[in-house]
């Protein structure tokens, strides 16, 4: 998951100058749908519904977080690094309801949903932080 998240961050930095908000929304939506399908198929083939080899869930969720960061932030690298760190903490720690989704919803959609919850928590904390530090 950490390597997938690092790759997501690098890809975001490379793609962001070229993609408008509308294109980001489309890319994230399409990758979520494709990710749910590929995660399901890959998990089935590997015999593990949420194998550590599946990282599309981290990629899509972190893209969502990074895309939602305001463009007006000073020190964007620091905010992106904070987003990465917070996302990994929530993805690994799985506070409620992430743990619920992770335990009950296996296969493609479940693999994607627990990371969306981690993205939600990350965005919530970053939004609060922008009030105090921006």
N, C-alpha and C positions, 0 to 999 in steps of 0.2 A: 504493500500500500504506500509506503513512504517513497519508494522509487517511482511508482506511478504518479504520485502527487508531485514529485520533483519534475517529472516529464511534463505533467500538465502545466506547471508553472512556466517552464521553459517554452513550451508551445504557445502559451498565452502571450508571453512577451514577444515572441516572433510574429504571431498572427494579429495581435491587437492593433498595430498601426494600419493594417490592411482591411480590417473588418469594422463595419458600422455597427451600431447597436442592433439594428434590425437583422443584420447578418449573424451577429453573435447569438441572438435569440433563436434564429433558425438553426444554426450549427448545434447549439446546446440541445434544442428540442429533438433534432434528428439524431444526434449522438445518444441522447437518452433512450429513444425508442430502439435504435440499433443496438445500443449497449444492453438493454434488457433482453433482447432476442439473443445476442451473441453470448451474454453471460449465462443464459439458460442452456444454450447448446453446448457451450464449453464446459459448464458444470456437469451436464449430463455425460459428456464424453469422458471427463476426468473422474466421474464417480463421486464428485464433491460439489454440491450445489453452490457453495461460496468459496471456491478455491482461492488461495493466495495468489495464484497465477492470473486471476482476473483483476484487472486494474481499471477497466473502463469506468467503473463506478466512481473511483477517486478522481479520474480525469474530468468527467462531466461535472461532478459536484464542485471541484475546486475552480473550474472555469466559471461556474455560476457565481461563486464568491468573488473571484477576481474581477469579473465583469461588473458586478454590482458596486465595487469600490468607486467612490466619487472621483472623477477626473481632476477635481480641484485640490486634492490632498497634496500637502507638501511632503516631501520624502516618500514618494510612491513605493520605492523599493522596500523601505521599512514597513510600510502598511501591508505590502504583499507578503513580506516575510512573516509578519504577525498573522496574517490570514492563513498562510501555510501552517505555521505552528499550532494555531488554535484548531484548525481543521483536523490536523493529525491527532491532537489530543482528544477531540470529541469522537473521531473515528475509532481510535484505539480504546478509549475509556468507555465508550458507549453508555452515556447517561440516559435515563428514561426520557422519552420513549424509544430511543435508538435501540437499546437492548431488546425491547419487546419486538420491534420489527425484525431485528437480526435473528432472533430465536424462532419466530413464528412464520415468517415469510421467506421461504427459501426459493431458489431458482431465480430467474432473471429479474423480475420486477422487485422482489424482495432484496436482492443484491444491490439494486440501484437505490431503493428507498431509504435504507439505513444511512447511506452517504448523503442523501438529500437532507435528512434530519441533522446530520453533522454540519452540513453547509448552513442550514437555518440557524443553528446555535452560533456558528462562527459569525454569520452576518449580524445577528442580534448583538453580540458582544462588540463587534467592530462599529456598529452604529452607535452604541453607547459611548465607545471610546472616542468617536469623532466629535461628540458633543463636548467632551472634556479636553481633547488634545488638538483639535483642528483650529 
